[in-house]
Amino acid sequence: MMQLRLGVVLVISALSLAGCGRFALNNHSLDYKKAKALEPLKFPDNATVRPFTPLYPAPSVDPLAIEHAPSFENKSGNRYALPRPEALQTTASSTENTTTTLGRPQLVMDGNKNPLLKVEGPTAAAWQYTFATLNSLNYKVISQADHGYEATITVNDQNYLLKLSAVGSSNTVALFKLDTTFADPAVATEVLSQIYQNWPA
């Protein structure tokens, strides 16, 4: 007998839960459409009250806009339901453009106020542009790494390491001392600013 009662309770609970979504019972989520505008609060003519302005004034809406507004209802028309998002469609050409297009560089600062040059796009192309721009400037290039994206250059009779690091499609160019600590911000700003200003169009 106890098992029968428990079974009945479980069946009723399951049906009540399923009824909320499966049978689309009215949950009054569309009642806002039946709301009516109320007149502003009126005071007796001889009453003394402080002036007030409504905190959330109701905007006036064009009746045509209401008539052509989207209807967020389920198929039964008795519950509020947002439309499902459309599937994202990507073509091969759009994917190719995002992976091969090189953005313009941006001068930024990291959390320690070290200047950086940020370039979005393919890493190899970002380094090619960086190194080509560097060669067009008055800095002596001592060496370039065979593997990786770095070059040793001379700035004000002192050698530095210009290095490009990549995380995904985001590339960062920074100037380091040969011991791989950041170069003096003034020197780094001078070098990176000149690369930024002479970047190929």
Buried (B, 14 or more C-beta within 10 A) or exposed (E): EEEEEEEEEEEEEEEEEEEEEEEBEEEEBBEEEEEEEEEEEEEEEEEEEEEEEEEEEEEEEEEEEEEEEEEEBEEEEBBBBEEEEEEEEEEEEEEEEEEEEBEEBEBEEEEEEBBBBBBBBBBEBBBBBBBEBBEEBEBEBEEBEEEEBBBBBEBEEEEBBBBBBBEEBBBBBBBBBEEEEBBBBEBBBBBBEBBBEEBEE
